[in-house]
Amino acid sequence: MRKILIMTAVDAEREAVKAGIHEGVDVTVELAGVGPAQAAARTAIQLAKQNYDLVINAGIAGGFREKVQLEDIVVSTTIQAADLGADTGEQFIPVEELGFGSSSIECLENEVDRFAELENVFTGRIITKSTVTGTDEEAKRLQVRYDDAVAEGMEGFGVATAAKEFGVPVLEVRAISNYIGKREREKWKIKEALVSLKQVMEVVR
Ligand SMILES: O=C(O)c1cccc(C(=O)CC[C@H]2O[C@@H](n3cnc4c(=O)[nH]cnc43)[C@H](O)[C@@H]2O)c1
């Protein structure tokens, strides 16, 4: 049986994930903390302790309005660092163009397909930012820059970077709690998204 490591940012996400995992499946669920730096460090610590066959970053996320609805599930085809580069004020220059490496990590098609068969699951690029996008203008800019992006989180690229360093495949699985754009925290459907997150964990094995 394969061993799977699931990293969540906060405890409420960890509890939802644990509640949804089938009995007998070899899964370890650990806290990544909020943001890509802590997520990378904590994922690397776990991967140094034990061998795993797959790493999943799971949690809630902001969704792009034209692509998903609240409580939907998104699964990454690509995990994209959306703020790794240079911002001239007029344009964003990614690290690839600056000659400093890569800002995206690809996911395995067969791992994505396992989830894609379920209802309300949308696949696409999931972007990672250290700062939650808080204006509609920035949300539009991001959707233009990454036209296949479905959602935004804060840990994916950190978890994926650690997984890549250890040569382990990685996936991001998130439930949509809010739309990306103008910050309206009172409209976030966190409890409902956590229920969706719990339900989709049935696929993990
Ligand atoms: O307040 C709560 O009860 C609660 C329960 C579970 C999770 C939270 C969080 O605040 C999790 C933060 C986590 O969520 C991701 N996230 C959610 N929406 C966005 C977004 O629009 N843009 C970026 N990230 C988002 C992110 O990965 C955070 O780490 C609270």
The ligand as a Gaussian input file, in Angstrom:
#p B3LYP/6-31G(d) Opt

LIG

0 1
 O      -11.570000      30.772000      10.691000
 C      -11.705000      29.548000      10.507000
 O      -12.554000      28.843000      11.097000
 C      -10.845000      28.893000       9.526000
 C      -11.012000      27.535000       9.297000
 C      -10.218000      26.920000       8.360000
 C       -9.283000      27.668000       7.647000
 C       -9.147000      29.014000       7.878000
 C       -8.176000      29.819000       7.136000
 O       -8.120000      31.012000       7.240000
 C       -7.275000      29.073000       6.268000
 C       -6.285000      29.966000       5.594000
 C       -5.828000      29.275000       4.351000
 O       -6.845000      29.268000       3.392000
 C       -6.333000      29.466000       2.115000
 N       -7.132000      30.512000       1.467000
 C       -8.471000      30.620000       1.563000
 N       -8.925000      31.605000       0.769000
 C       -7.853000      32.134000       0.154000
 C       -7.702000      33.183000      -0.815000
 O       -8.649000      33.840000      -1.271000
 N       -6.427000      33.446000      -1.223000
 C       -5.379000      32.767000      -0.755000
 N       -5.486000      31.767000       0.148000
 C       -6.704000      31.443000       0.592000
 C       -4.851000      29.773000       2.314000
 O       -4.131000      28.696000       1.857000
 C       -4.674000      29.991000       3.801000
 O       -3.581000      29.371000       4.353000
 C       -9.916000      29.655000       8.817000

